[in-house]
Amino acid sequence: MSITEWLPNDRVAFDWSETYDRETAASIEARTEAGRATGVGEESNVPDAVFETISLKGSLKSDALDDGQRILLPSEWEQNEHDLTGGPNTVIWLSKAQYDELADARHTHLSIGLFDAGLQTAANAAEAVKGFIAKLQGDDGAAVSDLDVTEIVADAEWGTYSLKWQGDNVKVQTIQAENKFASYTILANPENPLILEVELKAWAYGTEALGVLSDDLEISGYAVTAIISP
């Protein structure tokens, strides 16, 4: 990604691009059918996978870096121009309000947008299952309660994160925060609280197996590995 506009604690605009190889639909179908046609003990005749190169690009801009509460994971970025101004979305930064609260009180609220509904369902389903098991074990006092899926809590100590800055390997100071569904590594810089890494936890995917979320859910975390200043 390439920053095209940056005003600390106010607004950001950037261009982004992504290129990756993906197995073609025809290849997947051919390999699946070949696998199904192979009986027990028979020699497999599954063809090699055929890949195609996918190139994506777009641009994003936001004016919520002062008090926004929602991020947008790169796996959800739309192609072409996407204008988020006027809304609560800070893309992959904490807002100033969030950073100050996290640094001072060790907790804040951070939404990951459309995925939150799925996370809340995951939380409720998980708690319901645990409550059911507890009752089966004879614990009639087991309570099932909703979880606040947007609250994240920071570690008491500063963290460190390794990346390349202007081509050199460096370590930067970070705030580490998490909840049941994700962990966040945030650059400890009130002028640039970039979220360097998001790791989704197993709970975040749990309801997919239960059929609660869409079968085509492809939301994933990310990690920043290098920063180059123009």
TARA-V784949 format. One record per residue. N is the residue number from 1. RES is the residue in one small letter. OMEGA is omega in degrees with one decimal (none if undefined). Layout:
[[N | RES | OMEGA] [N | RES | OMEGA]]
//
This chain:
[[1 | m | -177.2] [2 | s | -178.2] [3 | i | 178.4] [4 | t | 175.8] [5 | e | -179.1] [6 | w | 173.7] [7 | l | -173.6] [8 | p | 178.0] [9 | n | -178.5] [10 | d | -173.9] [11 | r | 177.5] [12 | v | 171.9] [13 | a | -179.2] [14 | f | 171.6] [15 | d | 179.1] [16 | w | 176.3] [17 | s | -179.6] [18 | e | 176.2] [19 | t | 179.2] [20 | y | 177.6] [21 | d | -179.2] [22 | r | 177.5] [23 | e | -177.8] [24 | t | 178.7] [25 | a | 179.3] [26 | a | 179.4] [27 | s | 179.3] [28 | i | -179.4] [29 | e | -178.6] [30 | a | -179.1] [31 | r | 179.0] [32 | t | -179.3] [33 | e | 178.8] [34 | a | 178.7] [35 | g | 179.4] [36 | r | -177.9] [37 | a | -179.1] [38 | t | -179.2] [39 | g | 178.6] [40 | v | 178.9] [41 | g | 179.3] [42 | e | 178.9] [43 | e | -178.7] [44 | s | 178.6] [45 | n | -178.8] [46 | v | -178.4] [47 | p | 176.4] [48 | d | 179.3] [49 | a | 176.3] [50 | v | -175.3] [51 | f | 173.1] [52 | e | 179.2] [53 | t | 179.9] [54 | i | 177.4] [55 | s | -179.8] [56 | l | 174.6] [57 | k | 179.8] [58 | g | 177.3] [59 | s | -179.9] [60 | l | 172.1] [61 | k | -176.9] [62 | s | 174.7] [63 | d | -175.3] [64 | a | -176.1] [65 | l | 177.2] [66 | d | -175.0] [67 | d | 178.6] [68 | g | -178.4] [69 | q | -173.2] [70 | r | 174.3] [71 | i | 179.3] [72 | l | -177.6] [73 | l | -178.8] [74 | p | 179.1] [75 | s | 179.5] [76 | e | 180.0] [77 | w | 179.5] [78 | e | 177.2] [79 | q | -179.3] [80 | n | -175.1] [81 | e | -179.9] [82 | h | -176.6] [83 | d | -179.2] [84 | l | -176.9] [85 | t | -178.6] [86 | g | -179.5] [87 | g | -175.4] [88 | p | -169.8] [89 | n | 179.7] [90 | t | 178.4] [91 | v | 179.9] [92 | i | 173.5] [93 | w | 163.4] [94 | l | 171.9] [95 | s | 177.8] [96 | k | 180.0] [97 | a | 179.8] [98 | q | -177.8] [99 | y | -178.9] [100 | d | -179.9] [101 | e | -179.4] [102 | l | -179.1] [103 | a | -175.3] [104 | d | -173.0] [105 | a | 177.5] [106 | r | 172.3] [107 | h | 173.9] [108 | t | 177.4] [109 | h | -177.8] [110 | l | -178.7] [111 | s | 172.7] [112 | i | 166.8] [113 | g | -173.2] [114 | l | -178.8] [115 | f | -176.5] [116 | d | 179.3] [117 | a | 177.6] [118 | g | 179.4] [119 | l | 178.9] [120 | q | 176.8] [121 | t | 177.7] [122 | a | 179.9] [123 | a | -179.2] [124 | n | -179.6] [125 | a | -178.6] [126 | a | -179.9] [127 | e | 178.7] [128 | a | 178.7] [129 | v | 179.5] [130 | k | 178.7] [131 | g | 179.5] [132 | f | 179.8] [133 | i | 179.6] [134 | a | 179.6] [135 | k | 176.7] [136 | l | -179.7] [137 | q | 175.5] [138 | g | 179.9] [139 | d | -177.1] [140 | d | -178.5] [141 | g | -178.3] [142 | a | -178.8] [143 | a | 175.8] [144 | v | -177.4] [145 | s | 176.9] [146 | d | 175.7] [147 | l | 175.8] [148 | d | -172.8] [149 | v | -179.4] [150 | t | -178.8] [151 | e | 174.2] [152 | i | -177.4] [153 | v | -176.0] [154 | a | 171.2] [155 | d | -179.3] [156 | a | -177.6] [157 | e | 174.3] [158 | w | 174.5] [159 | g | 175.3] [160 | t | -177.0] [161 | y | -178.0] [162 | s | 175.0] [163 | l | 176.3] [164 | k | 176.2] [165 | w | -177.1] [166 | q | 177.5] [167 | g | -179.5] [168 | d | 175.6] [169 | n | -179.2] [170 | v | 172.3] [171 | k | -178.7] [172 | v | 178.4] [173 | q | -175.2] [174 | t | 165.4] [175 | i | 177.4] [176 | q | -179.5] [177 | a | -177.7] [178 | e | 164.5] [179 | n | -176.6] [180 | k | -169.4] [181 | f | -178.0] [182 | a | 171.1] [183 | s | -173.8] [184 | y | 173.4] [185 | t | -170.5] [186 | i | 177.4] [187 | l | -177.6] [188 | a | -179.3] [189 | n | -176.5] [190 | p | 177.5] [191 | e | -178.0] [192 | n | -177.9] [193 | p | -179.8] [194 | l | 175.1] [195 | i | -172.4] [196 | l | -177.4] [197 | e | 172.6] [198 | v | 176.7] [199 | e | 176.5] [200 | l | -178.3] [201 | k | -176.1] [202 | a | 180.0] [203 | w | -176.8] [204 | a | -179.1] [205 | y | -170.8] [206 | g | -175.8] [207 | t | 176.9] [208 | e | 179.5] [209 | a | 179.6] [210 | l | 178.9] [211 | g | -177.9] [212 | v | -179.2] [213 | l | -177.8] [214 | s | 179.2] [215 | d | -177.0] [216 | d | 177.5] [217 | l | -179.0] [218 | e | 179.7] [219 | i | -179.5] [220 | s | 176.5] [221 | g | -178.2] [222 | y | 174.9] [223 | a | 174.0] [224 | v | -177.2] [225 | t | -178.1] [226 | a | 174.9] [227 | i | -179.9] [228 | i | 178.4] [229 | s | -178.6] [230 | p | none]]
//
